[in-house]
Amino acid sequence: MVTVREIYDEVCAALLEPNGFLLGCCNDTQFLNILAAVLLDFAQRTPLSKLVYTTQLMAGESQYLIPDQVMGADLAFYSGVIIEQVTEVDLGRIRYQWRTRTGPPRQWHEDNLGLKLVEVFPTPTASGAPIAGSPYGDFYPATKNLTVVGGGAPAQTAWTLDDTLLGVPDSFGHYIVYGVLEQIFSSESEERDVQRALYCKTRFNEGIQLARAIAFEELMEEVED
């Protein structure tokens, strides 16, 4: 796993301060605050560190709450089978009076809803089986319940230079560096450099797309197993 110190050293080297922040353009506290924001963004946009969460479907109820431990739903499954993500506009355009339709869920959306809510379509006509044990980590394929998969929240929101970045593999550490540098080069300071900020943003987004592709492939392998 990547350590905060390793990210710190690479950022300092890129800013030509190999001995730490001494010139005053950035300091350790500012670095740690930027790092926390970048890690949160990374976790929200990539399910590289993913959680599988299952909630019991209830007859007549179409909306379900996602727990805080899951950053957001990336995929949804009904009774262990993947269902399609759509938008509320899609449902309104394609499905006549879609809110009155009932049956086994085939689609889901999360737009135009409250925070941490997803809605399935059609509205279930039967309740799923009660979940025995932890709702995390399994698809419960025979229970006729709703399972969502999303990125796990960062292990912590405040960091020190001695911490380890749990959930960030070694091969993705340099993308976190680019994310931090983008914020520094975009700031109103002597380090401001629009061109370098754009380059770092491009590389950070490259890492996010790669992480999403890897996570999706691993997830589908788990589902097939």
C-alpha positions in Angstrom: 0.0 0.0 0.0 1.0 3.6 -0.6 2.0 5.8 2.4 1.3 9.4 2.9 5.0 10.1 3.2 5.6 8.6 -0.3 3.0 11.0 -1.8 4.5 13.9 0.2 8.0 13.2 -1.1 6.9 12.9 -4.7 4.9 16.2 -4.5 7.8 18.0 -2.9 10.2 16.7 -5.6 7.9 17.9 -8.3 7.8 21.3 -6.7 11.6 21.3 -6.5 11.5 21.2 -2.7 13.1 17.7 -2.0 13.7 18.5 1.6 10.1 19.3 2.4 8.0 22.5 2.1 10.4 25.3 3.0 9.7 28.1 0.6 6.2 29.0 1.9 4.2 28.3 -1.2 2.7 25.3 0.5 3.0 23.7 4.0 2.4 20.3 5.5 -1.1 21.2 6.8 -2.2 22.5 3.4 -0.7 19.4 1.7 -2.7 17.0 4.1 -5.9 18.9 3.5 -5.5 18.7 -0.3 -4.6 15.0 0.0 -7.8 14.3 2.0 -9.9 16.1 -0.7 -8.2 14.2 -3.5 -8.6 10.8 -1.8 -12.3 11.5 -1.2 -12.7 12.4 -4.9 -10.8 9.3 -5.9 -13.0 7.1 -3.7 -16.2 8.7 -5.0 -15.3 8.2 -8.6 -13.8 4.8 -8.5 -15.1 1.6 -6.9 -11.5 0.3 -6.7 -12.1 -0.3 -3.0 -15.6 -1.5 -3.4 -18.4 -2.6 -1.0 -21.2 -5.0 -1.8 -24.3 -4.1 0.2 -27.7 -5.9 0.2 -30.9 -4.5 1.5 -34.2 -6.3 1.9 -36.8 -5.4 -0.8 -40.2 -4.6 0.6 -43.4 -5.0 -1.3 -44.8 -1.6 -2.5 -41.6 0.3 -1.8 -39.4 1.5 -4.7 -36.8 3.7 -2.9 -34.0 2.4 -0.8 -31.3 4.1 1.3 -27.6 3.4 0.7 -25.4 3.4 3.9 -22.7 6.0 4.4 -20.0 3.4 4.1 -20.9 3.2 0.3 -19.9 6.3 -1.5 -22.5 5.8 -4.2 -24.1 3.1 -6.3 -22.2 2.0 -9.4 -24.1 -1.2 -10.1 -27.3 -2.8 -8.8 -28.5 -6.3 -8.7 -31.9 -7.9 -8.1 -31.7 -11.4 -6.6 -28.0 -11.6 -7.7 -28.7 -10.6 -11.4 -27.6 -7.2 -12.6 -30.3 -4.7 -13.6 -29.9 -1.7 -15.9 -29.2 1.8 -14.6 -31.4 4.5 -16.3 -32.4 8.0 -15.6 -35.7 9.3 -14.4 -36.1 11.0 -17.8 -35.6 7.6 -19.5 -38.3 6.1 -17.4 -40.8 8.9 -18.0 -40.2 8.8 -21.7 -40.2 5.1 -22.3 -42.4 3.7 -19.5 -45.9 5.0 -19.5 -47.1 5.8 -16.0 -44.0 4.0 -14.7 -44.5 4.8 -11.1 -47.7 2.7 -11.1 -46.0 -0.4 -12.6 -45.2 -3.3 -10.4 -43.2 -6.5 -10.6 -39.7 -7.8 -10.2 -37.2 -4.9 -10.5 -35.5 -4.6 -13.9 -34.0 -1.1 -13.8 -32.9 1.5 -11.3 -32.0 5.2 -11.1 -30.5 7.6 -8.5 -31.0 11.0 -10.1 -33.7 13.5 -8.8 -33.8 11.7 -5.5 -32.6 12.5 -2.0 -29.1 12.0 -0.8 -28.0 8.3 -0.7 -31.3 7.0 -2.3 -31.8 4.7 -5.2 -35.1 3.7 -6.8 -36.0 0.5 -8.6 -38.4 -0.1 -11.4 -41.0 -1.7 -11.4 -42.0 -1.4 -7.7 -41.6 -4.8 -6.1 -44.8 -6.8 -5.5 -43.2 -9.1 -3.0 -40.8 -8.7 -0.1 -37.4 -10.3 -0.2 -36.2 -12.7 2.4 -34.8 -11.3 5.7 -31.0 -11.0 5.6 -29.2 -13.2 8.1 -25.9 -11.8 9.3 -24.1 -8.8 7.8 -25.6 -7.1 4.8 -22.1 -6.5 3.4 -20.0 -8.7 1.1 -22.5 -11.0 -0.6 -25.0 -11.0 -3.4 -27.5 -13.3 -1.8 -28.7 -14.5 -5.2 -31.7 -16.5 -3.9 -33.3 -13.9 -1.6 -35.0 -11.6 -4.2 -33.4 -8.5 -2.6 -31.6 -5.5 -3.9 -27.8 -5.4 -3.9 -25.7 -2.3 -4.7 -22.0 -2.1 -5.4 -20.1 1.1 -4.9 -16.8 2.6 -3.9 -16.0 2.3 -0.2 -15.5 5.5 1.8 -11.9 6.3 2.7 -10.8 4.7 5.9 -10.4 8.2 7.4 -10.9 11.8 6.5 -7.9 13.3 8.2 -4.3 12.2 7.6 -0.8 12.5 9.0 2.5 12.0 7.2 2.9 8.6 9.0 -0.3 7.1 7.7 -0.8 4.4 5.1 -3.4 5.0 2.3 -5.5 1.9 2.7 -7.4 1.0 -0.4 -4.9 2.7 -2.8 -2.6 0.1 -4.5 1.0 0.9 -5.2 0.4 1.2 -8.9 -2.1 4.0 -8.4 0.0 6.1 -6.0 1.4 8.4 -8.7 -2.2 9.2 -9.8 -2.9 10.5 -6.3 0.3 12.6 -6.7 -1.1 14.1 -9.9 -4.4 14.9 -8.1 -2.5 16.8 -5.4 -0.4 18.6 -7.8 -3.4 19.7 -9.8 -4.9 21.4 -6.8 -1.6 23.1 -6.0 -1.0 24.3 -9.5 -4.7 25.6 -9.6 -4.4 27.5 -6.4 -3.9 31.3 -6.1 -0.3 31.1 -5.0 3.2 31.4 -6.5 2.9 27.8 -7.7 -0.1 28.6 -9.9 0.4 27.1 -13.4 -2.6 26.6 -15.6 -0.9 24.4 -18.1 0.7 22.1 -15.5 -2.6 21.9 -13.6 -4.4 20.8 -16.8 -1.8 18.1 -17.5 -2.0 16.8 -13.9 -5.8 16.8 -14.1 -5.6 14.7 -17.3 -3.3 12.2 -15.7 -5.5 12.0 -12.5 -8.6 11.4 -14.6 -6.6 8.8 -16.6 -6.0 6.9 -13.3 -9.7 7.1 -12.4 -10.8 5.6 -15.7 -8.2 2.8 -15.4 -9.3 2.1 -11.8 -13.0 2.0 -12.9 -12.2 -0.4 -15.7 -10.2 -2.7 -13.4 -12.9 -2.6 -10.7 -15.7 -3.4 -13.1 -13.8 -6.3 -14.6 -13.1 -7.8 -11.1 -16.7 -7.2 -10.1 -18.1 -9.1 -13.1 -15.7 -12.0 -12.4 -17.1 -12.2 -8.8 -20.6 -12.1 -10.1 -20.0 -14.9 -12.6 -18.4 -17.0 -9.9 
